[in-house]
Amino acid sequence: MVQTQTGRSQPDPLDRGYYLDRDCTTLSRHVLQQLKSFGPDAQDISALMNRIGLAGKLIARRLSRAGLVEGTLGFTGDVNVQGEEVKQMDLYSNAVFISTFKQSGLVCRLASEEMEKPYYIPENCPIGRYTLLYDPLDGSSNLDVNLNVGSIFAIRQQEGDDEDGAALDLLQHGRKQLAAGYILYGPSTLLVYSIGTGVHSFTLDPSLGEFILAQENITVPEHGPVYSVNEGNFWQWDESFRDYARYVHRHEGYTARYSGALVGDIHRILCQGGVFLYPGTAKKPEGKLRLLYESAPMAFLMEQAGGRASTGTQDILDVIPEKLHQRTPLVIGSKEDVALVESFIQDRKRRDSEG
């Protein structure tokens, strides 16, 4: 407090705590701080993250009115390249990312699980040096029952001219990612990202229209109580995964949590520890999740938070895809819990080799 000329006390204008609930570090400011630079490359990444944030705001606004706005809920009647029925919000969210990055001047192409081939922005390609890979709306099956959904993203440097549009430079391991993260649409809208300097969380303040820093340097516990897996596929799994499921059923200290939305399930594990599994099945031994749009971005985040991500036999970030829409099994979370799942896989292989 300071004294006025009339002798009355009033708040000190320099006392930020009087005006702000917390340090209002915005997303763009935070990215520049993490990069410790205001050079062109740092400004590019900051601008790209701002665009991702803008896409998240637009999708969050649409979701907040789901059921009130025509064309928000339900299916379009189309089937995407994955063979999955397309929901109205899948289509809308994909279009939001495209329109948002058309104006960036930085991104030459976008690759999405909703599109068979990358989407090129010719006017950006002479100067655009980056590619955005994304799942525009993960878990859209949850929409009609008002549960959590999310968006997943990764930024990669474009390498080569890509004159034939084959995007072969994207078929590289996940350690080539410059940044990765997700947006979780729930009671509040969260953006979680990493540019290789830890994992950081932001909450959207609707009154400001800004993502405000909520938590820096998130660290996943070495071990956690949560195991997250669709046990409806139990009899379709390899025996090693069934062995793991039987183990957690018989031991205290484990709790099952599975929402059907990868972003929500991974966020819980990031905060509380544990493991998320999506094994291959008898019908789909390669699994369901897309490597470039889902598994690799989440693996990048989890490793930055001190966790691990694996196919069960290989680190996800070391997997080199053979095609744009390649799928992969996923075991991700706390180091000890991922290692435990891998131990069942190794043990089953040993027993099988011994006959």
N, C-alpha and C positions, 0 to 999 in steps of 0.2 A: 504494500500500500504506500501511496505517496500523499503528501499534504498539498492542498491547493492554496491559492492566495487567500482564500476565505477561511482557511484553517480546517476545512473538511478533508476527510480521507477519501481517496478513490483508488481503484486498482492501478497498479503500475503498468503502463503500456508495454513494458519490456517483459512482463511476467506472462510467458506464453501459456502457462497452465490455466490462467484465468479465461483465456479465449478458446483454447484447444483442449480436447479431451486427451490427446496424445500427440506425439511427434508426427506431423502429417507428411511423412516421406512418401512421395508418389512413386508410381512404378517407373516412370521415365528417369526421375532423379536417382532412384536406387540403382538402375542398370548402369548409369554413368559412374556412380560411386563404386560399384563392384568392378567395373573395368578400369577404374582409376585413370581415366583418360577422357578427353573431349575431342580426340582425333576423329577423322572420317569414319574409321571402322566402328569405333564406339558409338558414334552418333547414328550409324546405320542400324546397329543392333537395338539401340534405344528406340529408334523410330519404328522398327519392326515389332518390338514388344508393345509399343503404343497402339499399333494397328491391331495386334492380337487382342489387346485390351478393349479396343473399340468394337471389334467383332463380338467379344463376350458381352459387352453392354447391350448391344442390339439384340442378341439372342436372349439374354436375361429379361429384357423388357418384353419381348414377345412371349416368353414362357410365363411371365407374371400375369399375362392376360389369357392364358390357355383356357379354352372353353368359352371365352367371351368373344374372341375374334374368329370369324369364319376362316376355315382353311388352316387351322392350327393343329387340331387333333385328327387322328385317323390316318388311313393309308391313301396313297395316291393312285394305287392300282398298278404301279410300275414295279419292276424287279431290277435291282442294281447289278453291277458286275460280279458281286459276291453271291448272287442267287438269292438275295434276301429281299423281302417286300419293303418298299420304300414308304416311310411315313411322311406326312406333310412337313413336319418340322425338320426331318432329314434334308429335304429339298430346300427349305428356307435357309437352314443353317449353312449348307454348302454354298448357296448363292450369296449369303452375307460375307463369308470369307473371300469369295472371288471379288465381289464389288469393293470390299474394303481394301484389298491389296492391289486392285487395278489402279488405285490412286497413289500408291506408295512410291512408284518410280524405282523401287529397289528389287522387287521380286519379278523374275522373268517367267516363272512357272509355278503352278500349284498342283500338288498331287494329293488326291483324296480317295478314300475307300469308296466314295459314291460315284467316282468317274473311272471309266476303263483306262483312259490315257491321261497324262498330265494336261492341265489347262495352261496354254501359253498366252502371255500378255505381250503381243508384238511391240507395242510402244515402249514397254519397259526393257525388252531384251537387249537393246544396244548398251544399256548402262546397268541393268539389273543383274546383280551378281549372286542372288540367293534363290533358293527354292524352299517353299513352305510345304511340308507334309502334314496332313491333319486328318483326324476323324471329327467331322463337324458336330456330330451329336451322338456320343456313345451312350448306350443304354436306352435308346428311344422306345423300347418296349415298355419302359416304366411310365411313359408320359400319360397314358390313358388312366392310370391309377394314381397320378400326382406324386410320384416318387422321384428321387434324385436322378439327374442325368448330367452329362459333362461333355466338354470338348477337349481333345488331346492334340498337341502340336509339337512339331520339331522344325528347326531351321538348319539347313545345310548350305554350304557354299557350292555354287554351281561351278563345275570343273569342265573345261572344254567348251566347244561351240554348240554342241548338241544340234547340229544342223538338220539331222534327219528326224528329230523329235523322239528318238528312242529312249532318251534319259538314262543311258547306261551308267552314267556317273553316279546315279543314285543307288546302284547295286553294290554298295560298299558297307563295311561293318559300321555299327552304331557309334563307334568312337569318333566318327567323322562329324557327328552332330555338333553344331555350334551352340545350340540352345534347345531346351525341351521343357515341356510343362503341360499343365492342364487347367481348365476352368471348371469348377464345380458349381452347378446351379442347385441351390437348396434354400434353406431358411435365410441364408445370406449367400451372396455370390463370391466365391473365392478364386483367386488366380495364384497358382503355385508354379514357380519356374526355377530353372538353373541355367547359368551360362558357364558352368564349370567352376564356380566359386561358391559352392554350397547351394542349399535349397531354401527358398524364401517364399513366404506366404503373404498375400494381400487380400484385403476385404474391400468389396465395392461399397463406397458410401454414396447412396443414390442422391443425397442432397447436394453433394459436391460434383457427382458424376466422375469421381476419381477412384482408382484402386489405391488404397492406403496400406502401408506396411503394417502387417499384423505380427509376424514372427520371422526373425532372421535365423539362418543356419540351423534349420530343423535337423534333428538327429533321430533316426529310427532306433528304438531299443535293440540291444543284441538279441533279445528273446522276448516274445510276447505271447499272450494267451489266445489270440484270435487265429483261427484257420478259416479261410474263405474259399469255398469250392462248391460247385453245383453237384451235390451228391445224388441227384437224380440220374446222373450218368455213371454211377458206381460200377454197374456190371458191364459197361462199355470200356472201362479203363484197363490199362495194362495191370497185371497182378501186383506190381511194385507199388502203384498208387493205392490200390486197395489195401495193401499191407500197411501203408502209412495211415489210411483212414481208420483201420481197425486199431492201430496203436493209440491214436488220439481219443478214440471212443473208450478205451480201457484205462486211460490215465487221467487223473484229476488235473485241473489247472487249464484246460482247454475249453474254448467256447466257439461255437460255429456262428459265423456271420456272413451272409451272402445276399446281395441285393439285386444282382442281375445287371448292375452298371459298374464297369471296370473302374471308372474314376472314383466313385464313392467308396468302393471296396479298398482300392489302393490308398485313398486318403486316410481311411480308418487305420490301416496297417502302418502308414507313415507316422501317424500320431501315437498309436498304442502299441505297435509291434505285433509280430506274428507273421503269417504267410498267406499269400494268395496263390491258388493253383488253378490252371486251366489245362489239364492234360489232354493229349490226343485220345481219340476213341477208336474202337474197332472200325467204324465207318470213316472217321477222319483222323488218321494217325498223326497228321501234321498239326492237329489242333484247330481251333477256331480263330484265334486272334491274329491280326495282321502284324507282321514284323515291323514294317517301316512306319505304320501309323499309330500303333498301339504299344507293342512289346518293347521296341527299341527306345521310344521316348520315355516310357515308364522306367525302363532299366537305367537310363541315363540319370534320371532323378534319384532313383533308389540308391545307386552307387554313390552319388554325391551326398546322400544323407547317411552314408555309412552302412547301407544294406547291400543285398545282392540280388541278382536276377539271372535265372538259368533256364535252359530248356529241360533240365534234369540231368543233362550230360555235358553241357557246354554253356559258358557265359553268353547271355543274350547279345551283349555288345560285341562279341567276337563272331557272331553268325553273319556270313556274307550271303545276301539273298541272290537267288537266281532269276527272280522276276519281281515286278513291281508290287503285286498283290500277294506275295508269299505269306503263308501262315506259319505259325510256330507254336509248340507247347510253351507254357510259361509257368515258372515257379519263382515267386518274387516276394521279398520282404526282409525280415530280420536275418542276419547272417547265420545264427545258430539254427533257426527254423528251416531255412533253405537247405543248409547242410544236412539236417535230419532227413528231409525228403530225399535228397540225393543219396543218402546212405542206404535207404530202402531200395533205390534203383540199382545201386552198385551191388548190394547184397543179393538181390534177385538175379542179376546177371551172373554173379559168381556161382550161385546154386544151379542155374541153368547150364553153365559151362561144365560143371562137375557131373552133370547128368542126374 
